[in-house]
């Protein structure tokens, strides 16, 4: 199980809103989604790159998908749903919390 600590990791999280997406070819990347959470007509893909820029270790990035209908959904709602749906563990503990 992976532990995602927003306090300790310098990750790049790109949230790409892709309403009614079909194929997951986004900005030239063929994304392999690890798993999906939620249900609805709209989709977002959260891409996490664990690598430190110019660091000694390089690994693949991971993609997680979130679907929703409610216009009041927040990023925290999406991350909480992703944590509940799969093995990704998320903690909110940076700058006073989320």
C-alpha positions in Angstrom: 0.0 0.0 0.0 1.3 3.5 -0.9 1.2 6.3 1.6 0.7 9.7 0.2 1.7 12.4 2.6 1.1 15.8 1.1 3.4 17.2 3.8 6.5 15.3 2.9 6.3 14.6 -0.8 7.1 17.1 -3.5 4.7 15.8 -6.0 3.3 17.2 -9.1 -0.5 16.7 -9.1 -2.2 17.7 -12.3 -5.9 17.6 -12.3 -7.2 17.4 -15.8 -10.9 17.9 -16.2 -12.1 15.8 -19.1 -15.9 15.9 -19.5 -17.3 12.9 -21.2 -13.9 11.6 -22.1 -13.5 8.5 -24.3 -9.9 7.5 -25.0 -7.3 8.7 -22.4 -4.8 10.2 -24.7 -4.2 13.6 -22.9 -1.6 16.0 -24.1 0.2 13.3 -26.0 0.2 10.9 -23.0 -1.5 7.5 -23.2 -2.7 7.3 -19.6 -3.2 3.9 -18.0 -5.6 4.7 -15.1 -4.8 2.6 -12.0 -8.4 2.7 -10.8 -11.6 4.9 -10.8 -13.7 6.2 -8.0 -17.1 7.9 -8.0 -19.8 8.0 -10.6 -21.2 10.6 -13.0 -21.0 12.3 -16.3 -17.8 14.3 -15.7 -14.3 12.8 -15.2 -11.0 14.1 -13.8 -7.7 12.3 -13.9 -5.2 12.9 -11.1 -1.6 12.2 -12.2 1.0 11.8 -9.5 4.7 11.9 -10.4 6.7 10.5 -7.5 10.1 11.5 -9.0 12.3 14.3 -7.7 13.4 16.5 -10.6 16.8 15.3 -11.8 16.8 12.8 -8.9 18.7 9.5 -8.9 15.6 7.3 -9.1 13.0 7.4 -11.8 9.7 5.5 -11.7 6.5 5.6 -13.6 3.8 8.1 -12.8 0.4 6.9 -11.5 -3.1 8.0 -12.7 -6.3 7.8 -10.7 -9.7 8.7 -12.1 -12.6 10.4 -10.4 -16.2 10.7 -11.8 -18.8 13.1 -10.5 -22.1 15.0 -11.3 -22.3 17.4 -8.3 -20.9 20.9 -9.2 -20.0 21.4 -5.6 -17.3 18.6 -5.6 -13.9 19.7 -4.2 -10.4 18.2 -4.8 -10.6 17.0 -1.2 -13.8 15.1 -2.0 -12.1 13.5 -5.0 -9.0 12.5 -3.0 -11.2 11.0 -0.2 -13.2 9.0 -2.7 -10.0 7.7 -4.4 -8.6 6.7 -1.0 -11.8 4.8 -0.2 -11.9 3.0 -3.6 -8.4 1.6 -3.7 -5.0 1.0 -2.0 -3.9 4.7 -2.1 -3.6 6.1 1.4 -3.9 9.9 1.7 -3.2 12.2 4.6 -4.1 15.9 4.8 -1.4 17.6 6.9 0.2 20.6 5.3 -0.1 24.2 6.3 -2.9 23.7 8.8 -4.8 21.0 7.0 -7.3 20.9 4.2 
